[in-house]
Amino acid sequence: MLRATSVVRKAAVRQDRVVDTLTLDHDDRNRRRLALKADGGLGILLDLDKATAIGDGDAVKLEDGRLVLVKAAPQSLLEIRAENPLRLMRVAWHIGNRHTPAEITADAIYIENDHVLAEMVRGQGCAMSAVMRPFQPERGAYDHDHANCDHPSHAHGHHDHAHHDHSHDHHGHDHAAHAHGHAEAHAHGDKAHAHSHAESHSHAAGDACGCGHDHAPHDHGHKHGAEHGPKGHTHDH
């Protein structure tokens, strides 16, 4: 028995390498490991790394490089139709809410023939009939190389954290600017000294100001021997 270890998608199938055909229903086209007999009699062991949805026209690749073409087998389905698009959309929502595989066309929905789902469809006021046809339901949104896809929601979450950190940095920057301004106030002339003196009084509450600085020890002696202005008068507070 030959092992088939990978799937080749329809667009990449080389017809000159096809040696047989497998006609499989929906369930058997979504397997990881399964013993199969091809239409031409070739014995095949499907042995994939993980369960993979194989579509009509795809192929499985044998260990020796040859291909076996896969065809979707006709199976019993319910064909669902509605008198208007809105009603059909509503029943599609209910089908999706039950995580039921569905094939969607322009004017009908096809699901596997199930009496419970049939009752639900009837309750939504849709018409249905049993048909025999190949079943090729929509693949899930994450079925295509999910491990290698970007995850917008995850990335957005990281962005939110970054924004949060930025807010904290900005908060710290405000305090730094305040401290810088406070230091400059003592370095520039009489007016700056007066501003510094008033500021020290405005922060007399210390911890109560809420900015995280301890303003209580702003006692610089307030006895400046420095001369200010042309008369060189001395401030003695």
C-alpha positions in Angstrom: 0.0 0.0 0.0 1.4 3.4 -1.0 1.5 6.3 1.4 0.1 9.7 0.5 1.8 12.2 2.7 0.7 15.6 1.3 -2.0 17.5 -0.6 -1.4 19.4 -3.9 -4.0 22.1 -4.6 -5.9 22.1 -7.8 -3.9 25.0 -9.4 -0.6 23.1 -8.9 -1.7 19.6 -10.1 0.3 18.4 -13.0 -1.8 16.1 -15.1 1.2 14.2 -16.4 1.9 12.9 -12.9 -1.6 11.8 -12.1 -1.8 7.9 -12.0 -5.3 7.3 -10.5 -8.4 9.0 -9.1 -10.0 9.0 -5.6 -13.8 9.7 -5.5 -14.5 10.7 -1.9 -17.5 12.3 0.0 -17.1 15.3 2.2 -16.1 13.4 5.4 -13.4 11.3 3.7 -12.0 14.5 2.1 -11.4 15.9 5.6 -9.3 13.1 7.1 -5.7 12.8 8.4 -5.2 9.0 8.2 -7.3 6.6 6.2 -6.9 3.5 4.1 -8.4 4.0 0.6 -8.8 2.2 -2.7 -8.5 4.4 -5.8 -10.9 4.1 -8.7 -8.3 2.3 -10.7 -7.6 -0.2 -7.9 -4.5 1.4 -6.4 -4.2 0.9 -2.6 -3.4 4.1 -0.8 -2.8 5.0 2.9 -3.6 8.6 3.4 -1.1 9.7 6.1 -1.1 13.5 6.6 0.4 15.5 9.4 -3.0 16.9 10.2 -6.6 16.6 9.0 -6.8 18.7 5.8 -9.8 19.7 3.7 -9.2 18.3 0.2 -11.2 20.0 -2.5 -12.6 18.6 -5.8 -9.7 18.8 -8.2 -7.0 18.6 -5.6 -4.6 15.7 -5.5 -2.7 13.6 -2.9 1.0 13.1 -3.4 2.4 9.6 -3.0 5.9 9.0 -1.5 7.3 8.4 -5.0 6.1 11.8 -6.3 3.1 10.6 -8.3 -0.3 12.1 -7.8 -3.8 10.7 -7.3 -6.5 13.1 -8.3 -9.4 13.7 -5.9 -13.0 14.1 -7.0 -16.0 15.0 -4.8 -18.5 12.2 -4.7 -22.2 13.0 -5.0 -24.0 12.6 -1.7 -27.4 13.3 -0.1 -27.9 17.0 0.6 -30.6 19.4 1.5 -31.1 22.2 -1.1 -32.5 25.3 0.7 -34.2 28.1 -1.2 -36.1 31.2 -0.1 -38.6 33.6 -1.6 -36.2 36.5 -1.0 -32.5 37.1 -0.3 -33.1 38.4 3.3 -34.9 35.2 4.3 -32.0 33.1 2.8 -29.5 35.2 4.7 -31.4 34.6 7.9 -31.4 30.8 7.5 -27.7 31.0 6.6 -27.0 32.7 9.9 -28.9 30.0 11.9 -27.0 27.3 10.0 -23.7 29.0 10.8 -24.7 29.4 14.4 -24.8 25.6 14.6 -21.3 25.3 13.1 -22.8 23.2 10.3 -20.8 22.9 7.0 -22.7 24.7 4.2 -22.2 25.2 0.5 -23.5 28.6 -0.5 -24.4 29.5 -4.1 -26.1 32.6 -5.6 -29.6 31.3 -4.9 -29.4 28.3 -2.7 -27.6 26.8 0.4 -26.7 23.1 0.6 -26.2 21.2 3.8 -25.9 17.6 4.7 -29.3 15.8 4.9 -30.2 16.0 8.6 -33.7 15.9 10.0 -33.0 18.2 12.9 -31.6 20.9 10.6 -34.5 20.3 8.2 -37.0 21.2 11.0 -35.0 24.4 11.7 -35.0 25.4 8.0 -38.8 24.7 7.8 -39.3 26.9 10.9 -37.6 29.7 9.1 -40.1 29.6 6.2 -37.7 28.3 3.6 -38.3 25.7 0.9 -36.0 22.7 0.7 -35.6 19.4 -1.2 -33.3 16.4 -1.0 -30.7 16.2 -3.8 -27.7 14.1 -4.8 -24.7 16.2 -5.7 -21.0 16.7 -4.7 -20.7 18.7 -1.4 -18.2 21.4 -1.4 -18.9 23.6 1.7 -17.2 26.8 2.5 -13.8 26.4 4.2 -13.4 28.1 7.6 -11.9 31.6 7.6 -8.7 30.2 9.4 -8.3 27.0 7.3 -5.7 28.6 5.0 -2.2 28.4 6.6 -3.6 29.7 9.9 -0.2 29.4 11.7 1.3 31.9 9.2 -1.5 34.4 9.1 -1.5 37.8 10.8 -4.0 38.1 13.8 -5.5 41.6 13.7 -7.2 41.2 17.1 -4.0 40.0 18.7 -1.9 42.7 17.1 -4.5 45.3 18.2 -4.2 44.1 21.7 -0.4 44.7 21.6 -1.1 48.2 20.2 -3.3 48.9 23.1 -0.6 47.9 25.6 1.9 50.1 23.8 -0.5 53.0 24.0 -1.0 52.4 27.7 2.8 52.4 28.3 3.1 55.6 26.2 0.6 57.3 28.5 2.8 56.5 31.5 5.9 57.8 29.8 4.1 61.0 29.0 3.0 61.3 32.6 6.6 60.9 33.7 7.7 63.5 31.1 5.3 66.1 32.7 6.9 65.6 36.1 10.4 66.0 34.5 9.4 69.2 32.9 8.0 70.5 36.2 11.2 69.7 38.0 13.2 71.4 35.2 11.1 74.5 35.4 11.4 74.5 39.2 15.2 74.4 39.0 15.3 77.1 36.3 13.2 79.4 38.5 16.2 79.8 40.9 18.7 80.5 38.2 17.2 83.5 36.4 17.1 86.8 38.1 14.7 88.5 40.5 11.4 87.6 38.8 12.4 84.0 38.5 13.2 83.9 42.2 9.9 85.4 43.1 8.1 82.8 40.9 10.1 80.1 42.7 9.2 81.4 46.1 5.5 81.6 45.2 5.6 78.1 43.7 7.2 76.7 46.9 4.2 78.1 48.9 1.7 76.7 46.4 3.2 73.3 47.0 3.2 73.5 50.8 0.7 70.7 50.9 3.4 68.3 49.9 2.1 64.8 49.2 -1.4 66.1 48.8 -0.6 67.7 45.4 -0.8 64.3 43.8 2.1 64.7 41.5 4.3 62.2 43.3 7.0 64.7 44.4 7.7 65.6 48.0 7.5 69.4 47.9 7.7 69.9 51.7 11.5 70.2 51.9 11.5 73.2 49.5 13.3 75.3 52.1 16.4 76.5 50.4 17.2 78.6 53.4 15.6 81.5 51.6 18.5 83.6 52.6 20.2 84.6 49.5 23.2 86.6 49.7 23.2 87.1 46.0 22.8 90.6 44.8 19.9 91.4 42.5 19.7 94.4 40.3 21.9 97.5 40.1 21.5 98.4 43.8 22.7 95.0 45.0 20.1 94.7 47.7 19.9 91.5 49.7 16.9 89.4 50.4 16.6 88.1 53.9 13.4 86.0 54.3 
